[in-house]
């Protein structure tokens, strides 16, 4: 998603409930998105999360289904990456390489992986609203078909860019083909080079991604026209603090494709309530902002969680009471 620079400088008020200060007549004022909110973080990774990924990595037999738009995005990106590669790899092999992590990561049924998929294994309190205003105010760190995580390949992405299968496919195809070629040029076999390309995905640790690759080589995919590039998330235009932003509305109940991750008992982390996500600039830094309207979250106020791009969400998030987002596409929010 494209970010737009914020509008005129705003006054940053102090969250009285957390810091114990008053302003003017003592009326509490809310902090806004960026780095000035109430921080959560410092919990580190959940050692159980990686094991859960391994435990659920094996994919049911039968046809492998993939969303039609996401498949076209992946195959186009893979063909471009193969054409620019410094080793020999066909466009189809590059496509299969790029897709092989997706079912083990997010769709063990073999159904179409949903671009909206939000990770459910990291349940640390560092990822939840420290004010506990609603259960669904939770910042899932892994996002999308490839589960781009703020601790690794998703550090510079937002939930919006990780969900958008067109942009995510370009990043993933280039990354995997380059890793594959580096291993091939270093003397690895093709199978070992594929394993090197998938090393960042724990679901591949026990061979499940190689199994998927072989199934793709033998039978290809069945395309599902009902799964679009955003997996059910909705591109919108929002205003925030008087400036316009391209934003994405993410509602887990509207996920297209495999939606088992939306079941309350799928993982230890809560299913997040619907939120907006956009990129925000402040003080020369860029932030991913996830914004929950009170009407959708059940909280008494709008709430935002901000992550500086490049920072692991588990390390630091800034949470703030809000009141200034308007979804101008639908007229929803504070319009």
Short mmCIF file of the C-alpha atoms (twelve columns), coordinates in Angstrom:
data_MODEL
# 
_entry.id   MODEL 
# 
loop_
_atom_site.group_PDB 
_atom_site.id 
_atom_site.type_symbol 
_atom_site.label_atom_id 
_atom_site.label_alt_id 
_atom_site.label_comp_id 
_atom_site.label_asym_id 
_atom_site.label_seq_id 
_atom_site.Cartn_x 
_atom_site.Cartn_y 
_atom_site.Cartn_z 
_atom_site.pdbx_PDB_model_num 
ATOM 1   C CA . UNK A 1   0.000   0.000   0.000   1 
ATOM 2   C CA . UNK A 2   1.179   3.525   -0.689  1 
ATOM 3   C CA . UNK A 3   1.650   5.837   2.256   1 
ATOM 4   C CA . UNK A 4   1.080   9.544   2.158   1 
ATOM 5   C CA . UNK A 5   2.963   12.036  4.232   1 
ATOM 6   C CA . UNK A 6   1.036   13.235  7.275   1 
ATOM 7   C CA . UNK A 7   -0.478  16.676  7.360   1 
ATOM 8   C CA . UNK A 8   0.416   19.716  9.469   1 
ATOM 9   C CA . UNK A 9   2.264   19.169  12.696  1 
ATOM 10  C CA . UNK A 10  0.041   17.997  15.507  1 
ATOM 11  C CA . UNK A 11  0.182   18.561  19.241  1 
ATOM 12  C CA . UNK A 12  1.083   15.405  21.087  1 
ATOM 13  C CA . UNK A 13  -0.850  15.098  24.321  1 
ATOM 14  C CA . UNK A 14  0.076   12.854  27.215  1 
ATOM 15  C CA . UNK A 15  -1.930  9.847   28.219  1 
ATOM 16  C CA . UNK A 16  -2.878  10.800  31.746  1 
ATOM 17  C CA . UNK A 17  -4.031  7.372   32.844  1 
ATOM 18  C CA . UNK A 18  -0.613  5.878   32.167  1 
ATOM 19  C CA . UNK A 19  1.786   8.695   33.014  1 
ATOM 20  C CA . UNK A 20  -0.044  10.412  35.856  1 
ATOM 21  C CA . UNK A 21  0.041   13.973  34.477  1 
ATOM 22  C CA . UNK A 22  -2.666  16.461  33.591  1 
ATOM 23  C CA . UNK A 23  -2.820  19.139  30.948  1 
ATOM 24  C CA . UNK A 24  -4.594  22.474  31.207  1 
ATOM 25  C CA . UNK A 25  -7.778  21.854  33.179  1 
ATOM 26  C CA . UNK A 26  -6.827  18.272  33.862  1 
ATOM 27  C CA . UNK A 27  -8.844  16.699  31.042  1 
ATOM 28  C CA . UNK A 28  -7.083  13.540  29.799  1 
ATOM 29  C CA . UNK A 29  -5.804  13.792  26.227  1 
ATOM 30  C CA . UNK A 30  -4.887  10.902  23.951  1 
ATOM 31  C CA . UNK A 31  -1.571  10.009  22.437  1 
ATOM 32  C CA . UNK A 32  -1.562  9.404   18.699  1 
ATOM 33  C CA . UNK A 33  0.092   6.979   16.296  1 
ATOM 34  C CA . UNK A 34  3.850   6.785   16.004  1 
ATOM 35  C CA . UNK A 35  6.442   6.290   18.709  1 
ATOM 36  C CA . UNK A 36  4.885   8.320   21.513  1 
ATOM 37  C CA . UNK A 37  2.309   5.927   22.924  1 
ATOM 38  C CA . UNK A 38  2.335   3.492   25.817  1 
ATOM 39  C CA . UNK A 39  4.871   0.807   24.994  1 
ATOM 40  C CA . UNK A 40  4.570   -2.943  25.135  1 
ATOM 41  C CA . UNK A 41  7.302   -5.375  24.202  1 
ATOM 42  C CA . UNK A 42  10.420  -7.069  25.423  1 
ATOM 43  C CA . UNK A 43  8.891   -10.519 25.684  1 
ATOM 44  C CA . UNK A 44  11.003  -12.122 22.967  1 
ATOM 45  C CA . UNK A 45  9.963   -15.031 20.775  1 
ATOM 46  C CA . UNK A 46  7.612   -17.785 21.888  1 
ATOM 47  C CA . UNK A 47  9.663   -21.028 21.831  1 
ATOM 48  C CA . UNK A 48  6.444   -23.029 21.382  1 
ATOM 49  C CA . UNK A 49  5.462   -21.130 18.227  1 
ATOM 50  C CA . UNK A 50  8.090   -22.708 15.983  1 
ATOM 51  C CA . UNK A 51  7.181   -26.186 17.174  1 
ATOM 52  C CA . UNK A 52  3.502   -25.547 16.441  1 
ATOM 53  C CA . UNK A 53  4.478   -24.618 12.885  1 
ATOM 54  C CA . UNK A 54  6.395   -27.881 12.518  1 
ATOM 55  C CA . UNK A 55  3.561   -29.904 14.033  1 
ATOM 56  C CA . UNK A 56  1.049   -28.526 11.531  1 
ATOM 57  C CA . UNK A 57  3.325   -28.472 8.477   1 
ATOM 58  C CA . UNK A 58  2.201   -31.651 6.746   1 
ATOM 59  C CA . UNK A 59  -0.420  -31.058 4.086   1 
ATOM 60  C CA . UNK A 60  -3.376  -33.331 3.375   1 
ATOM 61  C CA . UNK A 61  -3.200  -35.433 0.187   1 
ATOM 62  C CA . UNK A 62  -5.202  -34.381 -2.828  1 
ATOM 63  C CA . UNK A 63  -5.202  -31.372 -5.160  1 
ATOM 64  C CA . UNK A 64  -3.277  -28.299 -4.094  1 
ATOM 65  C CA . UNK A 65  -5.520  -25.253 -4.463  1 
ATOM 66  C CA . UNK A 66  -4.304  -21.663 -4.811  1 
ATOM 67  C CA . UNK A 67  -6.128  -18.381 -5.330  1 
ATOM 68  C CA . UNK A 68  -6.278  -17.410 -9.007  1 
ATOM 69  C CA . UNK A 69  -5.049  -13.824 -8.555  1 
ATOM 70  C CA . UNK A 70  -2.324  -14.766 -6.046  1 
ATOM 71  C CA . UNK A 71  -1.161  -17.553 -8.375  1 
ATOM 72  C CA . UNK A 72  -0.855  -15.193 -11.326 1 
ATOM 73  C CA . UNK A 73  1.085   -12.786 -9.116  1 
ATOM 74  C CA . UNK A 74  3.445   -15.527 -7.935  1 
ATOM 75  C CA . UNK A 75  4.005   -17.059 -11.359 1 
ATOM 76  C CA . UNK A 76  4.675   -13.647 -12.934 1 
ATOM 77  C CA . UNK A 77  7.102   -12.684 -10.176 1 
ATOM 78  C CA . UNK A 78  8.827   -16.070 -10.366 1 
ATOM 79  C CA . UNK A 79  9.249   -15.812 -14.133 1 
ATOM 80  C CA . UNK A 80  10.861  -12.390 -13.711 1 
ATOM 81  C CA . UNK A 81  13.137  -13.708 -10.963 1 
ATOM 82  C CA . UNK A 82  14.122  -16.740 -13.056 1 
ATOM 83  C CA . UNK A 83  14.945  -14.509 -16.000 1 
ATOM 84  C CA . UNK A 84  17.257  -12.409 -13.848 1 
ATOM 85  C CA . UNK A 85  18.823  -15.350 -11.974 1 
ATOM 86  C CA . UNK A 86  22.530  -16.093 -12.080 1 
ATOM 87  C CA . UNK A 87  21.877  -19.836 -12.275 1 
ATOM 88  C CA . UNK A 88  19.699  -22.016 -14.455 1 
ATOM 89  C CA . UNK A 89  16.128  -22.279 -13.211 1 
ATOM 90  C CA . UNK A 90  12.936  -22.426 -15.280 1 
ATOM 91  C CA . UNK A 91  9.998   -20.104 -14.691 1 
ATOM 92  C CA . UNK A 92  7.853   -23.056 -13.582 1 
ATOM 93  C CA . UNK A 93  10.503  -24.355 -11.181 1 
ATOM 94  C CA . UNK A 94  10.831  -20.842 -9.737  1 
ATOM 95  C CA . UNK A 95  7.054   -20.657 -9.326  1 
ATOM 96  C CA . UNK A 96  6.946   -24.009 -7.538  1 
ATOM 97  C CA . UNK A 97  9.880   -22.969 -5.365  1 
ATOM 98  C CA . UNK A 98  8.056   -19.780 -4.381  1 
ATOM 99  C CA . UNK A 99  4.759   -21.517 -3.594  1 
ATOM 100 C CA . UNK A 100 6.079   -24.522 -1.692  1 
ATOM 101 C CA . UNK A 101 6.221   -22.853 1.732   1 
ATOM 102 C CA . UNK A 102 2.663   -21.564 1.642   1 
ATOM 103 C CA . UNK A 103 0.511   -24.639 2.305   1 
ATOM 104 C CA . UNK A 104 2.745   -25.959 5.118   1 
ATOM 105 C CA . UNK A 105 2.707   -22.504 6.719   1 
ATOM 106 C CA . UNK A 106 -0.975  -21.584 6.485   1 
ATOM 107 C CA . UNK A 107 -3.125  -24.194 4.707   1 
ATOM 108 C CA . UNK A 108 -2.535  -27.752 5.846   1 
ATOM 109 C CA . UNK A 109 -5.841  -28.752 4.274   1 
ATOM 110 C CA . UNK A 110 -4.430  -28.117 0.808   1 
ATOM 111 C CA . UNK A 111 -7.068  -25.450 0.198   1 
ATOM 112 C CA . UNK A 112 -6.094  -22.011 -1.092  1 
ATOM 113 C CA . UNK A 113 -3.814  -20.182 1.367   1 
ATOM 114 C CA . UNK A 114 -5.469  -16.909 2.326   1 
ATOM 115 C CA . UNK A 115 -3.475  -13.712 1.729   1 
ATOM 116 C CA . UNK A 116 -5.190  -12.338 4.846   1 
ATOM 117 C CA . UNK A 117 -3.763  -15.032 7.145   1 
ATOM 118 C CA . UNK A 118 -2.647  -13.643 10.522  1 
ATOM 119 C CA . UNK A 119 -0.357  -15.696 12.765  1 
ATOM 120 C CA . UNK A 120 -1.967  -17.333 15.794  1 
ATOM 121 C CA . UNK A 121 1.005   -18.943 17.529  1 
ATOM 122 C CA . UNK A 122 2.727   -15.961 19.184  1 
ATOM 123 C CA . UNK A 123 0.581   -15.170 22.202  1 
ATOM 124 C CA . UNK A 124 2.984   -13.035 24.229  1 
ATOM 125 C CA . UNK A 125 1.504   -10.227 26.298  1 
ATOM 126 C CA . UNK A 126 4.044   -7.964  24.579  1 
ATOM 127 C CA . UNK A 127 1.837   -8.143  21.456  1 
ATOM 128 C CA . UNK A 128 -1.387  -7.200  23.248  1 
ATOM 129 C CA . UNK A 129 -2.806  -3.843  24.280  1 
ATOM 130 C CA . UNK A 130 -1.247  -3.138  27.697  1 
ATOM 131 C CA . UNK A 131 -4.444  -1.310  28.728  1 
ATOM 132 C CA . UNK A 132 -6.508  -4.430  27.918  1 
ATOM 133 C CA . UNK A 133 -9.309  -2.369  26.399  1 
ATOM 134 C CA . UNK A 134 -10.583 -5.344  24.368  1 
ATOM 135 C CA . UNK A 135 -9.441  -8.926  23.813  1 
ATOM 136 C CA . UNK A 136 -9.057  -8.516  20.050  1 
ATOM 137 C CA . UNK A 137 -6.567  -5.655  20.305  1 
ATOM 138 C CA . UNK A 138 -3.654  -7.893  19.394  1 
ATOM 139 C CA . UNK A 139 -0.765  -7.349  16.973  1 
ATOM 140 C CA . UNK A 140 -0.203  -10.622 15.088  1 
ATOM 141 C CA . UNK A 141 3.443   -10.492 13.917  1 
ATOM 142 C CA . UNK A 142 3.287   -12.946 10.972  1 
ATOM 143 C CA . UNK A 143 1.093   -11.951 8.043   1 
ATOM 144 C CA . UNK A 144 0.035   -13.275 4.659   1 
ATOM 145 C CA . UNK A 145 0.522   -16.332 2.471   1 
ATOM 146 C CA . UNK A 146 4.251   -16.389 3.241   1 
ATOM 147 C CA . UNK A 147 3.812   -15.361 6.888   1 
ATOM 148 C CA . UNK A 148 6.128   -12.378 6.591   1 
ATOM 149 C CA . UNK A 149 7.156   -11.731 10.180  1 
ATOM 150 C CA . UNK A 150 8.404   -8.505  11.719  1 
ATOM 151 C CA . UNK A 151 11.262  -10.523 13.230  1 
ATOM 152 C CA . UNK A 152 12.629  -11.415 9.792   1 
ATOM 153 C CA . UNK A 153 11.601  -11.019 6.164   1 
ATOM 154 C CA . UNK A 154 8.613   -8.879  7.153   1 
ATOM 155 C CA . UNK A 155 10.583  -6.342  9.179   1 
ATOM 156 C CA . UNK A 156 10.161  -3.693  6.516   1 
ATOM 157 C CA . UNK A 157 6.608   -4.692  5.578   1 
ATOM 158 C CA . UNK A 158 3.245   -3.729  7.020   1 
ATOM 159 C CA . UNK A 159 0.221   -5.975  7.319   1 
ATOM 160 C CA . UNK A 160 -1.041  -4.247  4.164   1 
ATOM 161 C CA . UNK A 161 2.016   -5.009  2.036   1 
ATOM 162 C CA . UNK A 162 2.330   -8.548  3.417   1 
ATOM 163 C CA . UNK A 163 -1.334  -9.275  2.640   1 
ATOM 164 C CA . UNK A 164 -1.118  -7.889  -0.894  1 
ATOM 165 C CA . UNK A 165 -0.052  -11.015 -2.761  1 
ATOM 166 C CA . UNK A 166 1.195   -9.018  -5.749  1 
ATOM 167 C CA . UNK A 167 3.865   -7.127  -3.815  1 
ATOM 168 C CA . UNK A 168 4.591   -10.025 -1.456  1 
ATOM 169 C CA . UNK A 169 5.104   -12.409 -4.392  1 
ATOM 170 C CA . UNK A 170 7.693   -10.104 -5.967  1 
ATOM 171 C CA . UNK A 171 9.630   -10.034 -2.708  1 
ATOM 172 C CA . UNK A 172 9.383   -13.774 -2.085  1 
ATOM 173 C CA . UNK A 173 10.155  -14.961 -5.619  1 
ATOM 174 C CA . UNK A 174 13.260  -12.793 -5.811  1 
ATOM 175 C CA . UNK A 175 14.402  -13.834 -2.343  1 
ATOM 176 C CA . UNK A 176 13.943  -17.570 -2.873  1 
ATOM 177 C CA . UNK A 177 15.427  -17.691 -6.363  1 
ATOM 178 C CA . UNK A 178 18.469  -15.740 -5.189  1 
ATOM 179 C CA . UNK A 179 18.956  -18.078 -2.216  1 
ATOM 180 C CA . UNK A 180 18.529  -21.090 -4.478  1 
ATOM 181 C CA . UNK A 181 21.093  -19.822 -6.992  1 
ATOM 182 C CA . UNK A 182 23.597  -18.943 -4.271  1 
ATOM 183 C CA . UNK A 183 23.424  -22.538 -3.056  1 
ATOM 184 C CA . UNK A 184 23.606  -24.015 -6.574  1 
ATOM 185 C CA . UNK A 185 26.604  -21.850 -7.420  1 
ATOM 186 C CA . UNK A 186 28.188  -23.011 -4.187  1 
ATOM 187 C CA . UNK A 187 27.985  -26.637 -5.291  1 
ATOM 188 C CA . UNK A 188 24.706  -27.761 -3.687  1 
ATOM 189 C CA . UNK A 189 22.338  -30.225 -5.268  1 
ATOM 190 C CA . UNK A 190 18.977  -28.893 -6.442  1 
ATOM 191 C CA . UNK A 191 17.191  -30.396 -3.430  1 
ATOM 192 C CA . UNK A 192 19.705  -28.897 -0.994  1 
ATOM 193 C CA . UNK A 193 19.448  -25.539 -2.762  1 
ATOM 194 C CA . UNK A 194 15.674  -25.591 -2.364  1 
ATOM 195 C CA . UNK A 195 16.089  -26.332 1.333   1 
ATOM 196 C CA . UNK A 196 18.446  -23.344 1.580   1 
ATOM 197 C CA . UNK A 197 15.827  -21.125 -0.068  1 
ATOM 198 C CA . UNK A 198 13.219  -22.241 2.486   1 
ATOM 199 C CA . UNK A 199 15.411  -22.080 5.572   1 
ATOM 200 C CA . UNK A 200 13.524  -19.105 7.001   1 
ATOM 201 C CA . UNK A 201 10.257  -21.090 7.328   1 
ATOM 202 C CA . UNK A 202 10.083  -23.499 10.270  1 
ATOM 203 C CA . UNK A 203 7.219   -25.362 8.615   1 
ATOM 204 C CA . UNK A 204 9.820   -26.609 6.126   1 
ATOM 205 C CA . UNK A 205 12.158  -27.992 8.795   1 
ATOM 206 C CA . UNK A 206 10.997  -31.610 8.496   1 
ATOM 207 C CA . UNK A 207 10.748  -31.843 4.717   1 
ATOM 208 C CA . UNK A 208 7.153   -30.776 4.150   1 
ATOM 209 C CA . UNK A 209 8.070   -28.040 1.652   1 
ATOM 210 C CA . UNK A 210 10.113  -30.453 -0.466  1 
ATOM 211 C CA . UNK A 211 7.102   -32.768 -0.441  1 
ATOM 212 C CA . UNK A 212 4.900   -29.918 -1.693  1 
ATOM 213 C CA . UNK A 213 7.448   -29.035 -4.369  1 
ATOM 214 C CA . UNK A 214 7.343   -32.586 -5.710  1 
ATOM 215 C CA . UNK A 215 3.535   -32.565 -5.684  1 
ATOM 216 C CA . UNK A 216 3.554   -29.294 -7.641  1 
ATOM 217 C CA . UNK A 217 5.996   -30.733 -10.159 1 
ATOM 218 C CA . UNK A 218 3.733   -33.734 -10.634 1 
ATOM 219 C CA . UNK A 219 0.272   -32.198 -10.557 1 
ATOM 220 C CA . UNK A 220 0.410   -28.414 -10.511 1 
ATOM 221 C CA . UNK A 221 -2.309  -26.405 -8.795  1 
ATOM 222 C CA . UNK A 222 -6.059  -25.989 -8.975  1 
ATOM 223 C CA . UNK A 223 -6.924  -22.301 -9.170  1 
ATOM 224 C CA . UNK A 224 -9.652  -20.814 -6.995  1 
ATOM 225 C CA . UNK A 225 -11.256 -17.715 -8.529  1 
ATOM 226 C CA . UNK A 226 -12.894 -16.763 -5.224  1 
ATOM 227 C CA . UNK A 227 -9.569  -15.773 -3.615  1 
ATOM 228 C CA . UNK A 228 -8.311  -12.360 -4.727  1 
ATOM 229 C CA . UNK A 229 -4.952  -10.676 -4.213  1 
ATOM 230 C CA . UNK A 230 -5.953  -9.375  -0.759  1 
ATOM 231 C CA . UNK A 231 -7.689  -12.518 0.467   1 
ATOM 232 C CA . UNK A 232 -10.818 -10.633 1.491   1 
ATOM 233 C CA . UNK A 233 -9.137  -7.563  2.983   1 
ATOM 234 C CA . UNK A 234 -10.516 -4.342  1.509   1 
ATOM 235 C CA . UNK A 235 -8.410  -1.483  0.086   1 
ATOM 236 C CA . UNK A 236 -9.821  1.793   1.360   1 
ATOM 237 C CA . UNK A 237 -8.951  5.478   1.535   1 
ATOM 238 C CA . UNK A 238 -8.664  6.920   5.024   1 
ATOM 239 C CA . UNK A 239 -8.040  10.294  6.572   1 
ATOM 240 C CA . UNK A 240 -6.005  10.490  9.760   1 
ATOM 241 C CA . UNK A 241 -5.034  13.729  11.496  1 
ATOM 242 C CA . UNK A 242 -6.228  15.656  8.450   1 
ATOM 243 C CA . UNK A 243 -4.066  13.765  5.918   1 
ATOM 244 C CA . UNK A 244 -5.111  11.169  3.336   1 
ATOM 245 C CA . UNK A 245 -3.800  7.610   3.406   1 
ATOM 246 C CA . UNK A 246 -4.208  4.463   1.388   1 
ATOM 247 C CA . UNK A 247 -5.305  1.941   4.005   1 
ATOM 248 C CA . UNK A 248 -6.422  -1.669  4.137   1 
ATOM 249 C CA . UNK A 249 -9.365  -2.904  6.208   1 
ATOM 250 C CA . UNK A 250 -8.608  -6.360  7.595   1 
ATOM 251 C CA . UNK A 251 -11.589 -8.317  8.904   1 
ATOM 252 C CA . UNK A 252 -10.771 -11.974 9.714   1 
ATOM 253 C CA . UNK A 253 -14.429 -12.950 9.374   1 
ATOM 254 C CA . UNK A 254 -14.205 -12.107 5.657   1 
ATOM 255 C CA . UNK A 255 -11.069 -14.123 4.879   1 
ATOM 256 C CA . UNK A 256 -11.047 -15.799 1.489   1 
ATOM 257 C CA . UNK A 257 -9.461  -19.231 1.118   1 
ATOM 258 C CA . UNK A 258 -8.341  -21.384 4.046   1 
ATOM 259 C CA . UNK A 259 -9.761  -19.687 7.142   1 
ATOM 260 C CA . UNK A 260 -9.062  -22.276 9.837   1 
ATOM 261 C CA . UNK A 261 -6.792  -19.702 11.462  1 
ATOM 262 C CA . UNK A 262 -9.887  -17.614 12.301  1 
ATOM 263 C CA . UNK A 263 -11.284 -20.326 14.617  1 
ATOM 264 C CA . UNK A 264 -10.977 -19.293 18.290  1 
ATOM 265 C CA . UNK A 265 -9.268  -22.561 19.255  1 
ATOM 266 C CA . UNK A 266 -6.791  -22.713 16.337  1 
ATOM 267 C CA . UNK A 267 -3.903  -21.150 18.245  1 
ATOM 268 C CA . UNK A 268 -3.154  -19.601 21.605  1 
ATOM 269 C CA . UNK A 269 -3.215  -16.020 20.318  1 
ATOM 270 C CA . UNK A 270 -6.572  -14.230 20.071  1 
ATOM 271 C CA . UNK A 271 -8.241  -13.649 16.731  1 
ATOM 272 C CA . UNK A 272 -7.835  -9.884  16.229  1 
ATOM 273 C CA . UNK A 273 -10.870 -7.682  15.810  1 
ATOM 274 C CA . UNK A 274 -11.147 -5.920  12.422  1 
ATOM 275 C CA . UNK A 275 -8.531  -3.212  11.967  1 
ATOM 276 C CA . UNK A 276 -7.198  -0.710  9.462   1 
ATOM 277 C CA . UNK A 277 -3.515  -0.655  8.546   1 
ATOM 278 C CA . UNK A 278 -1.505  2.128   6.936   1 
ATOM 279 C CA . UNK A 279 2.009   3.554   6.851   1 
ATOM 280 C CA . UNK A 280 2.621   6.675   8.924   1 
ATOM 281 C CA . UNK A 281 5.611   9.027   8.907   1 
ATOM 282 C CA . UNK A 282 6.826   10.927  11.968  1 
ATOM 283 C CA . UNK A 283 10.186  12.439  12.839  1 
ATOM 284 C CA . UNK A 284 11.907  10.963  9.812   1 
ATOM 285 C CA . UNK A 285 10.746  7.448   10.680  1 
ATOM 286 C CA . UNK A 286 8.055   5.258   9.148   1 
ATOM 287 C CA . UNK A 287 5.617   3.231   11.184  1 
ATOM 288 C CA . UNK A 288 3.146   0.472   10.505  1 
ATOM 289 C CA . UNK A 289 -0.076  1.532   12.200  1 
ATOM 290 C CA . UNK A 290 -2.901  -0.868  12.968  1 
ATOM 291 C CA . UNK A 291 -6.015  1.027   13.996  1 
ATOM 292 C CA . UNK A 292 -9.127  -0.410  15.644  1 
ATOM 293 C CA . UNK A 293 -12.400 1.538   15.566  1 
ATOM 294 C CA . UNK A 294 -14.257 1.217   18.851  1 
ATOM 295 C CA . UNK A 295 -17.412 0.174   17.002  1 
ATOM 296 C CA . UNK A 296 -15.570 -2.885  15.661  1 
ATOM 297 C CA . UNK A 297 -13.360 -3.804  18.610  1 
ATOM 298 C CA . UNK A 298 -15.806 -3.329  21.476  1 
ATOM 299 C CA . UNK A 299 -13.377 -1.039  23.316  1 
ATOM 300 C CA . UNK A 300 -14.550 2.272   24.775  1 
ATOM 301 C CA . UNK A 301 -12.269 4.190   22.434  1 
ATOM 302 C CA . UNK A 302 -10.459 3.811   19.121  1 
ATOM 303 C CA . UNK A 303 -6.996  2.310   19.641  1 
ATOM 304 C CA . UNK A 304 -3.841  2.202   17.529  1 
ATOM 305 C CA . UNK A 305 -0.728  0.059   17.737  1 
ATOM 306 C CA . UNK A 306 2.370   1.385   15.967  1 
ATOM 307 C CA . UNK A 307 5.544   -0.447  15.000  1 
ATOM 308 C CA . UNK A 308 8.562   1.343   13.598  1 
ATOM 309 C CA . UNK A 309 9.424   -0.381  10.341  1 
ATOM 310 C CA . UNK A 310 12.455  -2.593  10.809  1 
ATOM 311 C CA . UNK A 311 11.632  -3.320  14.476  1 
ATOM 312 C CA . UNK A 312 10.387  -6.697  15.705  1 
ATOM 313 C CA . UNK A 313 6.845   -6.183  17.024  1 
ATOM 314 C CA . UNK A 314 7.674   -8.424  19.977  1 
ATOM 315 C CA . UNK A 315 10.378  -5.960  20.998  1 
ATOM 316 C CA . UNK A 316 8.390   -2.732  20.922  1 
ATOM 317 C CA . UNK A 317 4.899   -1.567  20.069  1 
ATOM 318 C CA . UNK A 318 3.393   1.817   20.893  1 
ATOM 319 C CA . UNK A 319 -0.300  1.757   21.854  1 
ATOM 320 C CA . UNK A 320 -2.503  4.840   21.927  1 
ATOM 321 C CA . UNK A 321 -6.058  5.991   22.464  1 
ATOM 322 C CA . UNK A 322 -7.344  7.476   19.217  1 
ATOM 323 C CA . UNK A 323 -10.249 9.377   17.687  1 
ATOM 324 C CA . UNK A 324 -9.248  10.706  14.270  1 
ATOM 325 C CA . UNK A 325 -9.503  7.998   11.590  1 
ATOM 326 C CA . UNK A 326 -12.199 8.215   8.938   1 
ATOM 327 C CA . UNK A 327 -12.724 5.551   6.289   1 
ATOM 328 C CA . UNK A 328 -13.714 7.897   3.477   1 
ATOM 329 C CA . UNK A 329 -14.530 4.988   1.164   1 
ATOM 330 C CA . UNK A 330 -17.433 3.868   3.337   1 
ATOM 331 C CA . UNK A 331 -17.987 6.891   5.587   1 
ATOM 332 C CA . UNK A 332 -17.089 4.796   8.632   1 
ATOM 333 C CA . UNK A 333 -15.324 6.039   11.753  1 
ATOM 334 C CA . UNK A 334 -14.723 9.627   12.773  1 
ATOM 335 C CA . UNK A 335 -15.878 11.379  9.611   1 
# 
